[in-house]
Amino acid sequence: MERNITFIHAADLHLDSPFKGLTNLPGHLFQEIKDSTFQALTHLVEAAIEYEVDFVLITGDLFDNEKQSLKAQIHLRKAFERLQKHRISVYISYGNHDFINGNIHQVTYPDNVHIFPDEQVRSFVYEKNGEPLARVYGFSYVNRAVTENKSKEYEVENRDIPFHIAMLHGSVQGDEEHDPYAPFQISDLAMKGFDYWALGHIHKRAVLKEEPYIVYAGNTQGRHRKETGEKGCYYVQLASHKTDVTFIPLQEIEFTNLSVDASSLKEIFDLEAMVLENIKQLKGGTPRLIDINLTGQNSELKKWKINGQLDELIDIINESLSNQNPWRYVFNVAVSMEERLAIDETSYGEHFFGELKQIIENTDGLSHLQELYQHRQARKYLDLPTRTEEKVWKQEAGNRLFDELLKGASR
């Protein structure tokens, strides 16, 4: 008889994320947003029960901050207790956000929960009906950073056990967009002989390889404008000669990027109709936070941005959208920097704008934040930004600078 197991692979729950950039939203919406990571956890538990899985893997960053709130710990314990009632085991490895030495609230979890206790790669044996069926391998971050290649320490033990599953919170070596924690090469993992690699740390889900499956589950709830689309976990069916992997969305609120071509518009009222029509086309029953990018060579559009009419229009749109079920809310609206440069450049002179753009592009933004990142207290809570994050910061700073300059030119 062919043996098989089923499990859910999740990671990066980031419970109790503060959502700092959204504090200006209406109070009732912001409260829903703050609760969204906890609701995603509830959806995770419900999926595990519905699919009657053998166990759940959570590969790091269960909490958003190493100083885990008591609220987050208690929510997690209740979730695990619910799984225990359905005889579902849980395997946990802690990551760079919830490393062991930062845990100030030592909450005891039920007996179905198995936690990797330190940075040594260890394993737990999962038994079903008294038979050893799977061995689960992993480690936890003791401190904020693990910089060595931990994949070298993973070795399959006891081949008599049918299935061997590895959990690893880290990034692909050479990935410049993410912090280089526990860096590995895909080829290193593939040659180890494991049936499945359950990865964490990267918030965008991805199947890096099949045979064996090497998978990032992504995070369970988007937390800002760069974490768009559906978020969730993978349901894995593992048999002797076959592996099936199915994505399950868990997000309570979805971040969405929306690009609107406003080239042909003459009246700002036309823009309202166009934006509403584009939002209407968004499918699905999940509340959405929408980041709109307005494009097109349109002098009227640019004037509306400068004189504040565009912001007023978005406020009017949000008044109606935020009361719908499911609600939608435009939390950011922007015009690309390239389009801004075409706005009446003669007000300051074409060469002025060109030189200013060049200065922004050539500026090392991180050098201006050096003192902050070197501060003894601040550096405990701040990760150095990736190159992508630094590029976004520079672009946003440039956008604001050009907006202010053009406001002055229009007075």
Secondary structure by P-SEA (a helix, b strand, c coil): cccbbbbbbbccccccccccccccccaaaaaaaaaaaaaaaaaaaaaaaaacccbbbbcccccccccccaaaaaaaaaaaaaaaaabbbbbbbbccccccccccccccccccccccccccbbbbbbbcccccccccccccccccccccccccccccccccccbbbbbbbccccccccccccccccaaaaaaccccccccccccccccccccccccccccccccccccccbbbbbbbbbcccbbbbbbbbbccbbbbbbbbbccccccaaaaaaaaaaaaaaccccbbbbbbbbbbcccaaaaaaaaaaaaaaaaaaaaaaaaacccbbbbccccccaaaaaacccccccaaaaaaaaaaaaacccccccccccccaaaaaccccccaaaaaaaaaaaaaaaaaaaaaaaac
